[in-house]
Amino acid sequence: MSEFTLGGYMAKHERAAAFEGADGQPYSVAIYVDDEPDERGRYGASLLFVRWAPSGDRPVGHVETAVLTHGATPGEANDRLEAWSLFDVKAALDEAIAAAPKSW
């Protein structure tokens, strides 16, 4: 897997990918997969972006996406998001920021 995908980056660098959001703030990303399948028997996967203090020493909030991929198993749903390009992940972050209530 290319290091320009979410999963490839995390495997090569052994850490979460990090981005500057459209709001100028630092974020790291994690994949969240549903614990239970939906009514069609599919597991959904979303991205969770943790917003960090400018100093980088503590989280100060988060934004998340709606379900972006589905799979027949949690692993399949996860793998589909790991295959996303870092450009697509960054676009999802900026969309989540734009949709989030401005509480910070």
DSSP file (Angstrom, degrees, kcal/mol; ACC not computed):
  #  RESIDUE AA STRUCTURE BP1 BP2  ACC     N-H-->O    O-->H-N    N-H-->O    O-->H-N    TCO  KAPPA ALPHA  PHI   PSI    X-CA   Y-CA   Z-CA
    1    1 A M              0   0    0      0, 0.0    82,-0.0     0, 0.0    10,-0.0   0.000 360.0 360.0 360.0 135.9    0.0    0.0    0.0
    2    2 A S    >   -     0   0    0      1,-0.1     3,-1.8    81,-0.1     6,-0.4  -0.303 360.0-126.8 -66.1 145.6    1.3    3.4   -0.9
    3    3 A E  T 3  S+     0   0    0      1,-0.3    -1,-0.1     5,-0.2    10,-0.1   0.549 107.6  72.2 -70.6  -3.7    2.4    5.8    1.8
    4    4 A F  T 3  S+     0   0    0      4,-0.1    82,-2.8     5,-0.1    83,-0.4   0.327  86.9  78.8 -91.7   6.6    0.1    8.3    0.2
    5    5 A T  B <> S-A   85   0A   0     -3,-1.8     4,-2.6    80,-0.3    80,-0.3  -0.749  93.4-114.2-104.2 161.4   -2.9    6.3    1.5
    6    6 A L  H  > S+     0   0    0     78,-2.7     4,-2.2    75,-0.3    77,-0.2   0.944 116.6  42.1 -60.5 -49.2   -4.1    6.5    5.0
    7    7 A G  H  > S+     0   0    0     75,-3.0     4,-2.2    77,-0.2    -1,-0.2   0.889 114.5  51.0 -66.5 -39.4   -3.1    2.9    5.9
    8    8 A G  H  > S+     0   0    0     74,-0.6     4,-2.5    -6,-0.4    -5,-0.2   0.898 110.7  49.1 -65.1 -40.6    0.2    3.1    4.0
    9    9 A Y  H  X S+     0   0    0     -4,-2.6     4,-2.7    -7,-0.3     5,-0.3   0.946 112.3  47.4 -62.5 -48.5    1.2    6.3    5.8
   10   10 A M  H  X>S+     0   0    0     -4,-2.2     4,-1.4    -5,-0.2     5,-0.5   0.875 113.6  48.6 -63.7 -36.9    0.3    4.8    9.2
   11   11 A A  H  <5S+     0   0    0     -4,-2.2    -1,-0.2     2,-0.2    -2,-0.2   0.925 115.3  43.2 -68.3 -44.3    2.2    1.6    8.5
   12   12 A K  H  <5S+     0   0    0     -4,-2.5    -2,-0.2     1,-0.2    -1,-0.2   0.907 125.7  31.7 -68.7 -41.8    5.3    3.4    7.2
   13   13 A H  H  <5S-     0   0    0     -4,-2.7    -1,-0.2     2,-0.2    -2,-0.2   0.522  95.6-135.1 -97.8  -6.6    5.5    6.0   10.0
   14   14 A E  T  <5S+     0   0    0     -4,-1.4     2,-0.3    -5,-0.3    -3,-0.2   0.867  74.1  80.2  54.0  41.8    4.0    3.9   12.8
   15   15 A R  S   <S-     0   0    0     -5,-0.5    -2,-0.2    -6,-0.2    -1,-0.2  -0.972  89.5 -77.1-162.0 167.1    1.7    6.8   13.9
   16   16 A A        -     0   0    0     -2,-0.3     2,-0.2     1,-0.1    14,-0.1  -0.398  51.0-108.0 -68.5 147.0   -1.5    8.5   13.0
   17   17 A A        -     0   0    0     12,-0.3    12,-1.9   -11,-0.1     2,-0.3  -0.494  36.5-153.7 -71.2 147.7   -1.5   10.8   10.1
   18   18 A A  E     -B   28   0B   0     10,-0.2     2,-0.3    -2,-0.2    10,-0.2  -0.947  13.9-179.8-128.8 148.7   -1.8   14.5   11.0
   19   19 A F  E     -B   27   0B   0      8,-2.8     8,-2.8    -2,-0.3     2,-0.6  -0.950  32.1-119.6-141.2 156.3   -3.2   17.4    9.1
   20   20 A E  E     -B   26   0B   0     -2,-0.3    -2,-0.0     6,-0.2     8,-0.0  -0.921  41.7-136.9 -94.0 124.3   -3.7   21.2    9.3
   21   21 A G    >   -     0   0    0      4,-3.1     3,-2.5    -2,-0.6    73,-0.1  -0.224  25.5 -99.3 -76.3 168.9   -7.4   21.7    9.0
   22   22 A A  T 3  S+     0   0    0      1,-0.3    -1,-0.1     2,-0.1    72,-0.1   0.709 125.0  61.4 -59.1 -20.4   -9.1   24.4    7.0
   23   23 A D  T 3  S-     0   0    0      2,-0.2    -1,-0.3     1,-0.0    -2,-0.0   0.381 119.3-111.2 -87.4   3.8   -9.5   26.3   10.3
   24   24 A G  S <  S+     0   0    0     -3,-2.5    -2,-0.1     1,-0.3    -4,-0.0   0.513  78.1 125.8  82.1   4.7   -5.7   26.4   10.7
   25   25 A Q        -     0   0    0      1,-0.0    -4,-3.1    -5,-0.0     2,-0.3  -0.650  63.8-108.4 -99.7 154.0   -5.7   24.0   13.6
   26   26 A P  E     +B   20   0B   0      0, 0.0    26,-2.7     0, 0.0     2,-0.3  -0.619  39.3 177.2 -83.8 138.6   -3.7   20.7   14.0
   27   27 A Y  E     -BC  19  51B   0     -8,-2.8    -8,-2.8    -2,-0.3     2,-0.3  -0.978  18.7-157.1-136.4 147.7   -5.6   17.4   13.8
   28   28 A S  E     -BC  18  50B   0     22,-1.9    22,-2.3    -2,-0.3     2,-0.4  -0.866  22.5-134.7-116.0 161.3   -4.7   13.7   13.9
   29   29 A V  E     + C   0  49B   0    -12,-1.9     2,-0.3    -2,-0.3   -12,-0.3  -0.895  21.0 177.8-123.9 146.1   -6.9   11.0   12.4
   30   30 A A  E     - C   0  48B   0     18,-2.2    18,-2.9    -2,-0.4     2,-0.5  -0.966  29.3-119.4-137.0 154.6   -8.2    7.6   13.5
   31   31 A I  E     - C   0  47B   0     -2,-0.3     2,-0.5    16,-0.2    16,-0.2  -0.820  23.5-161.6 -95.1 133.3  -10.5    5.2   11.8
   32   32 A Y  E     - C   0  46B   0     14,-2.8    14,-3.0    -2,-0.5     2,-0.4  -0.973   5.2-168.7-115.9 126.6  -13.7    4.3   13.7
   33   33 A V  E     - C   0  45B   0     -2,-0.5    12,-0.2    12,-0.2    42,-0.0  -0.949  29.7-106.1-116.5 135.6  -15.6    1.1   12.8
   34   34 A D        -     0   0    0     10,-2.7     4,-0.0    -2,-0.4    -1,-0.0  -0.223  17.3-140.8 -56.1 143.5  -19.1    0.4   14.0
   35   35 A D  S    S+     0   0    0      1,-0.1    -1,-0.1     2,-0.1     8,-0.0   0.781  86.8  37.1 -74.7 -29.0  -19.3   -2.4   16.7
   36   36 A E  S    S-     0   0    0      6,-0.1     8,-0.4     8,-0.0    -1,-0.1  -0.915  89.6-108.9-125.6 149.1  -22.5   -3.8   15.2
   37   37 A P        -     0   0    0      0, 0.0     6,-0.2     0, 0.0    -2,-0.1  -0.358  35.4-113.8 -72.3 157.9  -23.6   -4.2   11.6
   38   38 A D    >   -     0   0    0      4,-3.1     3,-2.3     1,-0.1     5,-0.0  -0.107  46.7 -78.7 -77.9-174.5  -26.4   -2.0   10.2
   39   39 A E  T 3  S+     0   0    0      1,-0.3    -1,-0.1     2,-0.1     0, 0.0   0.690 133.9  53.1 -63.7 -17.8  -29.8   -3.4    9.1
   40   40 A R  T 3  S-     0   0    0      2,-0.2    -1,-0.3     0, 0.0     3,-0.1   0.356 121.3-106.6 -96.5   4.1  -28.2   -4.6    5.9
   41   41 A G  S <  S+     0   0    0     -3,-2.3     2,-0.3     1,-0.3    -2,-0.1   0.654  78.0 130.3  82.2  16.1  -25.5   -6.5    7.7
   42   42 A R        -     0   0    0     -6,-0.1    -4,-3.1    28,-0.0     2,-0.5  -0.799  53.3-135.0-106.0 145.8  -22.8   -4.1    6.8
   43   43 A Y  E     - D   0  71B   0     28,-3.1    28,-1.7    -2,-0.3     2,-0.3  -0.835  21.8-142.9 -95.3 133.6  -20.3   -2.4    9.2
   44   44 A G  E     - D   0  70B   0     -2,-0.5   -10,-2.7    -8,-0.4     2,-0.4  -0.681   9.6-157.8 -95.8 150.8  -19.7    1.3    8.7
   45   45 A A  E     +CD  33  69B   0     24,-2.3    23,-3.1    -2,-0.3    24,-1.5  -0.993  13.1 174.9-130.7 138.8  -16.4    3.1    9.0
   46   46 A S  E     -C   32   0B   0    -14,-3.0   -14,-2.8    -2,-0.4     2,-0.4  -0.792  29.8-111.6-130.6 170.3  -15.9    6.8    9.7
   47   47 A L  E     -C   31   0B   0     19,-0.4    18,-2.2    -2,-0.3     2,-0.5  -0.926  21.1-160.2-108.9 135.7  -12.9    9.1   10.4
   48   48 A L  E     -CE  30  64B   0    -18,-2.9   -18,-2.2    -2,-0.4     2,-0.6  -0.972   6.7-161.8-114.2 121.6  -12.4   10.7   13.8
   49   49 A F  E     -CE  29  63B   0     14,-3.2    14,-2.1    -2,-0.5     2,-0.5  -0.921   5.3-152.6-109.3 118.2  -10.2   13.8   13.8
   50   50 A V  E     -CE  28  62B   0    -22,-2.3   -22,-1.9    -2,-0.6     2,-0.4  -0.786  11.4-142.6 -90.2 124.7   -8.7   14.8   17.1
   51   51 A R  E     -CE  27  61B   0     10,-2.7     9,-3.0    -2,-0.5    10,-1.0  -0.752  18.6-152.8 -88.0 132.2   -8.0   18.6   17.3
   52   52 A W  E     - E   0  59B   0    -26,-2.7    10,-0.0    -2,-0.4     5,-0.0  -0.744  21.4-102.0-106.3 151.0   -4.8   19.3   19.3
   53   53 A A    >   -     0   0    0      5,-2.8     3,-2.4    -2,-0.3     5,-0.1  -0.326  43.4-105.4 -58.9 151.9   -3.8   22.4   21.2
   54   54 A P  T 3  S+     0   0    0      0, 0.0    -1,-0.1     0, 0.0    -2,-0.0   0.815 124.6  56.4 -53.6 -30.2   -1.4   24.6   19.3
   55   55 A S  T 3  S-     0   0    0      3,-0.1    -2,-0.0     1,-0.1    -3,-0.0   0.672 106.4-132.3 -74.4 -16.2    1.4   23.3   21.5
   56   56 A G  S <  S+     0   0    0     -3,-2.4    -1,-0.1     2,-0.2    -4,-0.0   0.543  76.0 112.4  79.1   7.2    0.5   19.8   20.6
   57   57 A D  S    S+     0   0    0      1,-0.2    -1,-0.0    -5,-0.0    -5,-0.0   0.579  77.6  15.8 -93.0  -8.9    0.5   18.6   24.2
   58   58 A R  S    S-     0   0    0     -5,-0.1    -5,-2.8     0, 0.0    -2,-0.2  -0.986  75.7-106.1-161.0 148.9   -3.2   17.8   24.6
   59   59 A P  E     -E   52   0B   0      0, 0.0    -7,-0.3     0, 0.0     3,-0.1  -0.527  26.7-179.7 -75.1 146.4   -6.4   17.3   22.7
   60   60 A V  E     -     0   0B   0     -9,-3.0     2,-0.3     1,-0.4    -8,-0.2   0.315  60.2 -33.5-128.0   4.8   -8.9   20.1   22.8
   61   61 A G  E     -E   51   0B   0    -10,-1.0   -10,-2.7     2,-0.0    -1,-0.4  -0.969  54.4-132.2 165.3-175.0  -11.8   18.8   20.6
   62   62 A H  E     -E   50   0B   0     -2,-0.3     2,-0.3   -12,-0.3   -12,-0.2  -0.989   2.8-155.7-159.6 161.2  -12.7   16.6   17.7
   63   63 A V  E     -E   49   0B   0    -14,-2.1   -14,-3.2    -2,-0.3     2,-0.3  -0.952  17.3-165.3-133.4 156.7  -14.7   16.4   14.5
   64   64 A E  E     -E   48   0B   0     -2,-0.3   -16,-0.2   -16,-0.2     2,-0.2  -0.966  13.5-126.1-142.1 158.6  -15.9   13.3   12.8
   65   65 A T        -     0   0    0    -18,-2.2     3,-0.1    -2,-0.3     2,-0.1  -0.508  28.9-106.4 -94.4 166.9  -17.3   12.2    9.5
   66   66 A A        -     0   0    0      1,-0.2   -19,-0.4    -2,-0.2     2,-0.2  -0.260  69.4 -56.6 -72.2 177.1  -20.5   10.3    8.7
   67   67 A V        +     0   0    0      1,-0.2   -21,-0.2   -21,-0.1    -1,-0.2  -0.430  58.7 177.8 -60.2 128.2  -20.0    6.7    7.6
   68   68 A L        +     0   0    0    -23,-3.1     2,-0.3     1,-0.3   -22,-0.2   0.722  60.4  18.3-106.5 -30.9  -17.7    6.8    4.6
   69   69 A T  E     -D   45   0B   0    -24,-1.5   -24,-2.3     2,-0.0     2,-0.3  -0.938  61.2-153.2-139.0 160.8  -17.3    3.1    3.7
   70   70 A H  E     -D   44   0B   0     -2,-0.3     2,-0.3   -26,-0.2   -26,-0.2  -0.926  12.0-179.3-129.7 157.1  -19.0   -0.2    4.5
   71   71 A G  E     -D   43   0B   0    -28,-1.7   -28,-3.1    -2,-0.3     6,-0.1  -0.983  40.7-117.8-150.8 161.1  -17.8   -3.7    4.7
   72   72 A A  S    S+     0   0    0     -2,-0.3    -1,-0.1   -30,-0.2     3,-0.0   0.728 106.4  25.5 -70.3 -21.6  -19.1   -7.2    5.3
   73   73 A T  S  > S-     0   0    0    -30,-0.1     4,-2.1     1,-0.1     5,-0.2  -0.905  89.1-109.2-133.2 162.0  -16.8   -7.3    8.4
   74   74 A P  H  > S+     0   0    0      0, 0.0     4,-2.5     0, 0.0     5,-0.2   0.904 120.0  53.9 -58.1 -39.6  -15.3   -4.6   10.6
   75   75 A G  H  > S+     0   0    0      1,-0.2     4,-2.8     2,-0.2     5,-0.2   0.890 107.0  49.8 -62.7 -40.1  -11.9   -5.4    9.0
   76   76 A E  H  > S+     0   0    0      2,-0.2     4,-1.9     1,-0.2    -1,-0.2   0.912 110.9  49.0 -66.1 -42.3  -13.2   -4.9    5.5
   77   77 A A  H  X S+     0   0    0     -4,-2.1     4,-1.4     2,-0.2    -2,-0.2   0.921 113.6  47.7 -62.1 -43.4  -14.7   -1.6    6.4
   78   78 A N  H  X S+     0   0    0     -4,-2.5     4,-2.4     1,-0.2     3,-0.3   0.929 109.6  52.6 -61.8 -47.1  -11.4   -0.5    8.0
   79   79 A D  H  X S+     0   0    0     -4,-2.8     4,-1.3     1,-0.2    -1,-0.2   0.861 104.3  56.7 -60.2 -36.3   -9.4   -1.7    5.1
   80   80 A R  H  < S+     0   0    0     -4,-1.9    -1,-0.2     1,-0.2    -2,-0.2   0.882 110.1  43.9 -65.5 -36.9  -11.5    0.4    2.7
   81   81 A L  H >< S+     0   0    0     -4,-1.4     3,-1.6    -3,-0.3   -75,-0.3   0.864 107.7  59.0 -75.0 -34.8  -10.8    3.6    4.6
   82   82 A E  H 3< S+     0   0    0     -4,-2.4   -75,-3.0     1,-0.3   -74,-0.6   0.798 100.5  58.8 -61.1 -25.8   -7.1    2.7    4.9
   83   83 A A  T 3< S+     0   0    0     -4,-1.3    -1,-0.3    -5,-0.2    -2,-0.2   0.565  81.5 111.3 -80.7  -8.4   -7.0    2.7    1.1
   84   84 A W  S <  S-     0   0    0     -3,-1.6   -78,-2.7    -4,-0.2   -77,-0.2  -0.379  75.4-112.5 -65.0 142.4   -8.2    6.3    0.9
   85   85 A S  B  >  -A    5   0A   0    -80,-0.3     4,-2.0     1,-0.1   -80,-0.3  -0.392  21.5-117.4 -69.6 154.2   -5.6    8.7   -0.3
   86   86 A L  H  > S+     0   0    0    -82,-2.8     4,-2.3     1,-0.2     5,-0.2   0.808 117.1  59.2 -61.9 -28.7   -4.3   11.3    2.1
   87   87 A F  H  > S+     0   0    0    -83,-0.4     4,-2.0     2,-0.2    -1,-0.2   0.903 106.2  46.7 -65.7 -40.9   -5.8   14.0   -0.2
   88   88 A D  H  > S+     0   0    0     -3,-0.2     4,-2.1     2,-0.2    -2,-0.2   0.871 111.3  51.7 -69.1 -36.2   -9.2   12.4    0.3
   89   89 A V  H  X S+     0   0    0     -4,-2.0     4,-2.2     2,-0.2    -2,-0.2   0.919 109.8  49.6 -65.0 -43.1   -8.7   12.2    4.1
   90   90 A K  H  X S+     0   0    0     -4,-2.3     4,-2.4     1,-0.2    -2,-0.2   0.898 109.8  51.1 -62.5 -40.7   -7.8   15.9    4.2
   91   91 A A  H  X S+     0   0    0     -4,-2.0     4,-2.2     1,-0.2    -1,-0.2   0.899 109.0  51.2 -63.1 -39.8  -10.9   16.8    2.1
   92   92 A A  H  X S+     0   0    0     -4,-2.1     4,-2.3     2,-0.2    -2,-0.2   0.886 108.9  52.1 -64.2 -38.6  -13.0   14.8    4.6
   93   93 A L  H  X S+     0   0    0     -4,-2.2     4,-2.5     2,-0.2    -2,-0.2   0.952 110.0  47.4 -60.7 -49.7  -11.4   16.7    7.5
   94   94 A D  H  X S+     0   0    0     -4,-2.4     4,-2.2     1,-0.2    -2,-0.2   0.869 112.0  50.2 -63.7 -36.1  -12.2   20.1    5.9
   95   95 A E  H  X S+     0   0    0     -4,-2.2     4,-1.8     2,-0.2    -1,-0.2   0.901 110.7  49.8 -65.9 -40.8  -15.8   19.0    5.2
   96   96 A A  H  X S+     0   0    0     -4,-2.3     4,-1.1     2,-0.2    -2,-0.2   0.892 110.5  50.1 -65.3 -39.2  -16.2   17.8    8.8
   97   97 A I  H >< S+     0   0    0     -4,-2.5     3,-0.5     1,-0.2    -2,-0.2   0.930 110.2  50.0 -63.2 -45.2  -14.8   21.2   10.1
   98   98 A A  H 3< S+     0   0    0     -4,-2.2    -1,-0.2     1,-0.2    -2,-0.2   0.837 114.6  44.8 -63.7 -32.3  -17.2   23.1    7.9
   99   99 A A  H 3< S+     0   0    0     -4,-1.8    -1,-0.2    -5,-0.1    -2,-0.2   0.635  94.0  99.9 -86.0 -14.6  -20.2   21.1    9.1
  100  100 A A  S << S-     0   0    0     -4,-1.1     2,-0.1    -3,-0.5   -37,-0.1  -0.412  82.3-106.0 -76.9 145.8  -19.2   21.2   12.8
  101  101 A P        -     0   0    0      0, 0.0     2,-1.8     0, 0.0     3,-0.2  -0.444  35.5-115.8 -63.0 143.3  -20.8   23.6   15.3
  102  102 A K        +     0   0    0      1,-0.2    -5,-0.0    -2,-0.1    -4,-0.0  -0.570  62.2 142.4 -84.8  79.5  -18.4   26.4   16.1
  103  103 A S              0   0    0     -2,-1.8    -1,-0.2     1,-0.1    -3,-0.0   0.432 360.0 360.0-102.6  -0.3  -18.0   25.6   19.8
  104  104 A W              0   0    0     -3,-0.2    -1,-0.1   -43,-0.0    -2,-0.1   0.405 360.0 360.0-119.6 360.0  -14.3   26.3   20.3
